[in-house]
């Protein structure tokens, strides 16, 4: 096998030829004959019994060439890519093939890992708002905890906002019940916004044992079969339950936390809210820096890399749904309720950005000569062991070390961007008067 005429094209594409000797080609033709002979008929022979020479005489000498090329192509492409150091991505294609004196020449086209030109990625500036937590936010968090631990008692009075009602309901559109619109003894907190707008408000004032109707209009963004339609729900109230909230005192603090006093508990709530706010601001700061580094980078992203990333997303969805590895792509899309084209269109922006980020980080790894030390690897295994409760040896047997190392060095590359980032004061929001007019 000989590789020749390697030519780089635009858009990270390479075209090259692989010459395969006549013995290998002849062997592939014989395999193709054995695969296809049962599909071909010749008068005087039972199907599948006609010799190869007879079939080629009747249908042409090139009869089995296409199939032979398909047999040879995968291994020929892989060997050629290694020999010519072609860093292929995506799925290659056969542009053409030619048979000359029984030697076969296949012309391949493939996308390759693109050339990446880094712009500035160190010392980038990004806005930073110093995290703070107000007394009102602390009060709201404590009130949520208070409500979560409320006791509910049945009351014989009309329902009020804040009460929980136990009800039966069934929904109808144009007098016909629709799927998913029926439940019995359902617990619904009035004012929670859990149901269609207007539904909960119409239950206010109803009493235990009362039956009635609720009239609502489904939002335009609702499920397609119901979006924008008027509906009537027949309802029956079984019970009205009033929340009984605990006093906000030291006893409450002891019940909901490890602290002995309410003051200590309140300080802890504030500290946790501040920690969450800080993490959120850190995430926003890092996202700004990453976006700027991506804007400063130049690279033509091969479509094959975007396709591979969307396939990764689909596999992740399948795993999150508890589906096994043998479930087909079509079945996963069906369970998600989307077509192939719709899924591609929906996931393409995220896939494109992820591929761009990978290209950026890989380029930084190369520029900074970043490596994963044995200490880095040991720390990774230790963390996985703590998270999943598996032994380090078992984890090592399950994990592809090459992929793990790639992930570790990419994290280091991201840290180069983040750790060198410069915090700046947020720009004041423009008012309508200050905003520039559109041209």
SVG drawing of the C-alpha trace seen along z (x, -y; Angstrom):
<svg xmlns="http://www.w3.org/2000/svg" viewBox="-70 -61 76 86">
<polyline fill="none" stroke="black" stroke-width="0.4" points="0.0,0.0 1.3,-3.4 0.1,-6.9 0.5,-9.7 -0.6,-13.1 -1.5,-14.4 -3.0,-17.8 -4.4,-20.2 -7.6,-22.0 -9.5,-24.9 -11.8,-24.4 -9.4,-21.9 -9.8,-19.3 -7.2,-17.0 -7.4,-14.8 -5.0,-12.0 -4.7,-8.7 -3.9,-5.2 -2.6,-2.7 -3.4,0.9 -1.5,3.8 -3.4,6.1 -3.1,9.1 -4.9,7.3 -7.4,6.0 -8.0,9.4 -8.5,10.9 -11.1,8.2 -12.9,8.9 -13.2,12.5 -14.7,11.5 -17.1,9.2 -18.1,12.1 -18.9,14.3 -20.9,11.5 -23.0,10.7 -23.3,13.9 -26.6,14.9 -28.2,11.7 -27.4,12.3 -29.1,14.6 -27.7,16.2 -29.8,18.5 -28.8,22.2 -27.4,21.7 -29.2,21.8 -29.0,18.5 -25.7,18.2 -24.1,21.0 -22.8,19.2 -19.0,18.9 -17.4,15.5 -16.1,15.6 -19.6,16.3 -21.1,13.4 -18.4,11.0 -18.9,12.1 -22.7,11.4 -22.7,8.2 -19.2,6.8 -15.7,7.1 -16.3,4.2 -19.2,6.0 -17.6,6.5 -15.3,3.4 -17.6,1.1 -18.0,3.8 -14.3,4.6 -13.4,0.9 -15.8,0.7 -14.0,3.8 -10.6,2.3 -11.3,-1.3 -11.5,-1.4 -8.1,0.3 -6.5,-1.5 -7.6,-4.9 -6.4,-4.1 -3.0,-2.9 -2.6,-5.8 -3.5,-8.3 -1.0,-6.9 1.8,-6.7 1.2,-10.3 0.5,-11.7 -2.9,-12.9 -4.8,-13.9 -8.3,-13.0 -11.6,-13.9 -15.1,-13.0 -16.0,-10.4 -13.8,-10.2 -15.3,-9.8 -14.3,-8.1 -14.0,-10.8 -13.2,-8.4 -11.3,-5.2 -9.5,-3.9 -8.4,-0.4 -5.3,-0.4 -3.6,2.9 -5.6,4.5 -4.0,2.1 -6.5,0.1 -6.1,-3.6 -8.6,-5.1 -9.0,-8.8 -10.0,-9.8 -11.3,-13.1 -11.3,-13.8 -11.5,-16.7 -8.5,-17.1 -7.7,-18.7 -7.5,-22.4 -4.7,-24.8 -5.3,-27.0 -3.9,-30.5 -4.0,-31.7 -4.7,-35.3 -4.4,-36.8 -5.5,-34.3 -3.5,-35.5 -4.3,-38.7 -7.8,-39.1 -10.2,-41.5 -13.7,-40.6 -16.3,-42.3 -16.6,-41.3 -19.3,-42.3 -18.3,-41.7 -20.8,-39.2 -23.1,-40.4 -26.1,-39.0 -28.9,-41.3 -30.9,-40.8 -34.0,-40.3 -32.3,-37.4 -31.4,-35.8 -35.0,-36.2 -36.4,-34.7 -34.1,-31.6 -35.1,-31.1 -38.8,-31.5 -38.4,-28.8 -37.0,-26.4 -39.7,-27.3 -42.4,-26.6 -40.7,-23.3 -41.1,-22.2 -44.6,-23.5 -47.3,-21.2 -50.6,-21.2 -53.9,-20.8 -57.3,-20.4 -59.6,-23.4 -63.3,-23.9 -63.2,-27.2 -62.8,-28.6 -59.4,-28.1 -56.9,-30.9 -53.6,-31.6 -50.9,-29.7 -53.2,-26.8 -52.8,-23.4 -56.0,-21.9 -56.5,-18.2 -58.6,-17.9 -59.7,-15.8 -59.6,-17.4 -60.2,-16.5 -59.5,-18.8 -61.6,-19.1 -60.9,-21.0 -64.1,-21.4 -65.8,-19.0 -63.3,-16.2 -61.0,-15.0 -57.3,-15.3 -54.4,-13.0 -52.6,-14.0 -55.3,-16.3 -56.7,-14.1 -55.7,-13.4 -57.3,-12.3 -56.5,-13.6 -53.8,-15.9 -52.1,-18.2 -51.8,-21.7 -50.4,-24.7 -52.4,-27.8 -50.2,-30.5 -47.3,-28.2 -47.6,-28.8 -47.4,-25.0 -50.5,-24.9 -51.6,-26.9 -52.0,-30.6 -55.4,-31.3 -56.1,-27.8 -55.0,-28.2 -56.7,-31.6 -60.1,-30.1 -59.7,-27.6 -59.4,-30.4 -62.7,-30.6 -63.8,-27.0 -64.6,-24.8 -64.1,-21.1 -66.6,-19.0 -67.4,-21.7 -67.4,-20.9 -67.0,-23.4 -65.3,-24.3 -62.1,-26.2 -61.7,-27.9 -58.2,-28.6 -56.3,-29.2 -53.1,-27.2 -50.0,-29.3 -48.8,-29.6 -45.5,-28.0 -47.3,-24.9 -47.4,-21.4 -48.3,-21.8 -51.6,-19.9 -52.9,-22.2 -51.0,-25.5 -53.3,-28.5 -56.5,-26.5 -59.3,-27.2 -59.9,-24.4 -62.4,-23.6 -61.4,-21.6 -64.0,-19.9 -62.8,-20.0 -63.8,-18.6 -62.2,-19.8 -61.6,-17.1 -59.8,-19.1 -58.3,-22.5 -55.1,-22.4 -53.6,-25.3 -49.9,-25.6 -48.7,-26.0 -45.3,-27.6 -42.8,-27.2 -41.6,-30.2 -38.3,-31.5 -36.4,-30.9 -33.6,-28.9 -35.8,-25.7 -36.3,-26.2 -32.6,-26.5 -31.9,-23.3 -34.5,-21.5 -33.1,-22.6 -29.4,-22.8 -26.5,-21.9 -26.6,-25.3 -28.0,-26.0 -29.2,-29.6 -31.2,-31.3 -28.5,-33.9 -25.9,-31.3 -28.2,-29.6 -29.0,-32.9 -25.2,-33.7 -24.7,-30.3 -27.5,-30.8 -25.9,-34.1 -22.5,-32.5 -23.9,-29.7 -25.8,-32.3 -22.6,-34.3 -20.7,-31.1 -23.3,-30.4 -23.3,-34.0 -19.5,-33.9 -19.5,-30.6 -22.1,-32.1 -19.9,-35.2 -16.8,-33.1 -18.6,-31.1 -19.7,-34.3 -16.2,-35.7 -14.7,-32.6 -17.3,-32.5 -16.4,-36.1 -12.7,-35.2 -13.3,-32.1 -15.5,-34.0 -12.8,-36.6 -10.1,-33.9 -12.3,-32.2 -12.9,-35.5 -9.1,-36.1 -8.5,-32.6 -8.6,-31.8 -9.6,-28.3 -11.8,-26.8 -13.9,-24.2 -14.4,-21.0 -18.1,-20.0 -17.1,-16.5 -16.0,-17.6 -19.3,-19.4 -21.2,-16.2 -19.1,-14.1 -19.9,-16.5 -23.6,-16.4 -23.3,-12.6 -21.6,-12.9 -24.5,-15.0 -27.0,-12.3 -25.1,-9.6 -25.2,-11.7 -28.9,-12.0 -29.2,-8.3 -27.1,-7.7 -29.2,-10.2 -32.3,-8.3 -30.8,-5.1 -30.7,-3.6 -28.1,-0.9 -25.3,-1.1 -27.2,1.1 -30.2,-1.3 -30.2,-2.8 -29.8,-6.4 -33.3,-6.4 -34.8,-5.0 -33.1,-7.7 -34.4,-10.5 -37.9,-9.0 -37.8,-8.9 -36.6,-12.6 -39.5,-13.4 -37.4,-15.1 -36.2,-14.4 -32.6,-14.0 -32.7,-17.4 -34.4,-19.1 -31.9,-17.6 -28.9,-18.8 -30.3,-22.3 -31.0,-22.5 -27.6,-21.2 -25.4,-22.7 -24.6,-26.0 -23.6,-24.3 -21.6,-21.7 -19.8,-24.3 -18.9,-26.3 -17.6,-23.1 -15.5,-22.2 -14.0,-25.7 -13.3,-25.5 -11.5,-22.2 -9.4,-23.6 -8.5,-26.6 -7.5,-24.5 -5.5,-22.0 -3.6,-24.9 -2.8,-26.4 -1.6,-23.0 0.8,-22.9 1.9,-26.6 2.4,-26.2 3.9,-22.7 1.4,-21.5 1.5,-17.9 -0.4,-15.7 2.0,-14.6 1.6,-11.3 0.4,-13.3 -2.3,-14.8 -3.4,-11.3 -3.4,-10.0 -5.5,-12.9 -8.0,-12.3 -8.4,-8.6 -8.7,-9.6 -11.5,-12.0 -13.4,-9.5 -12.9,-6.9 -14.4,-9.3 -17.3,-10.3 -18.3,-6.7 -17.0,-4.5 -15.0,-2.3 -11.4,-1.2 -8.7,-3.0 -7.6,0.2 -11.2,0.8 -11.5,-2.8 -8.2,-2.5 -9.5,0.6 -12.6,-1.3 -11.1,-4.6 -9.3,-5.4 -6.1,-6.9 -5.4,-8.8 -8.8,-10.6 -8.2,-11.2 -4.8,-12.9 -6.4,-15.0 -9.0,-16.2 -6.5,-17.0 -4.2,-19.1 -7.3,-20.9 -8.2,-21.8 -4.7,-23.2 -5.0,-25.2 -8.4,-26.6 -6.7,-27.6 -4.1,-29.6 -6.9,-31.7 -8.8,-32.0 -5.9,-32.5 -4.4,-35.3 -7.8,-37.1 -8.1,-40.7 -11.2,-41.8 -12.7,-45.1 -15.6,-47.2 -18.9,-46.4 -19.9,-49.0 -23.1,-50.9 -26.2,-49.9 -27.1,-52.2 -30.4,-54.1 -32.7,-54.6 -31.5,-58.2 -27.8,-57.1 -28.1,-54.2 -26.8,-54.9 -29.4,-55.1 -29.5,-52.3 -28.2,-53.3"/>
</svg>
